[in-house]
């Protein structure tokens, strides 16, 4: 499993807990960049995270961390980017 996959698995657990608690605000997700030493937090609402996860090749990263995840930025705001990796 690649680095992003580990972060994604952790984020799935975070999302599951947020859903169970019916958490309505921003949730602290892990940055899904390719840097194995990155421990930064991405703030996103559960709906935003779920929209990104509809496509398995999309990753939630902090702005400027997209450089470690080659691909195309498909969503951008002040809190996070969604990067789509080709051929995944």
N, C-alpha and C positions, 0 to 999 in steps of 0.2 A: 504494500500500500504506500502511496506517495504521501508526502508531508501534508498536502492539502486534505487528503482523505482522513488523516487522523484528526485534524482540526474540525473537519466536517462531521465526523462521528461524535465528537465532543459537543458540537453545536446542536446536533440532533437531540442529544440528551437534555441540553439546556432548553431547547424549544419544547420538548415534551413536558418538562417541569413547568414552563411558563404557560403552556396550554392547560395543564392540570390545575394550575392555580388561577386560571382565567386572568392572567396578568395583562393589563391593558396598556401599560406604558412601554417605554423603550426597554429592551432586554439587552444585557451585556453578552454579546457573542464574541467568540475568539476570531481574530483576523485569520482568514483562510488563505493567506499568501504562502508562497513556497519557501519562505525563510523558516527553517526549523527552530531558530532561536527567538522568533517573534512571539511575544507574549502580550501583545497589545489587544485592546478590547474595542469592538465595533458595536456601536449603539444603534439598534434597529428595532422597530416594532415587529411583533411576531408575524403580522401580515406581510411586511416587507421581506422578511426572511423566507417565508413560505413562497412568495412570488419568485424569488431568486432560485429556490430549490426545485421549482417545477421543471427546470432544465438541469439534468445531472451534470452537465459540463460547465455550469456557472458557479462562480465562487464569490463570496462576500469578502471584500478587503477594505482596508483603510485607504483613503486617498494617498497617493505616492507609493503604496505597496503593490500596485498593479504591475510595476516593472518586474517583480519577481514571479508574476504569473503571466506568461506570454499569452496574448489573446486580444480580443476586442472588448472594449468597455461598452456594455449594453445599458447600463444605468449609472447615473452619477448624481450625487447630492453632497451637501456639506459634511455629512456624517460617514458615508461609505460609498464604495463603488461595487458594481457587479461586473465581473470579468468573465467572459466566455472563452474557454480554451478550445481550440480547434481539435477535431479528431478524437474526442474522448467519449 
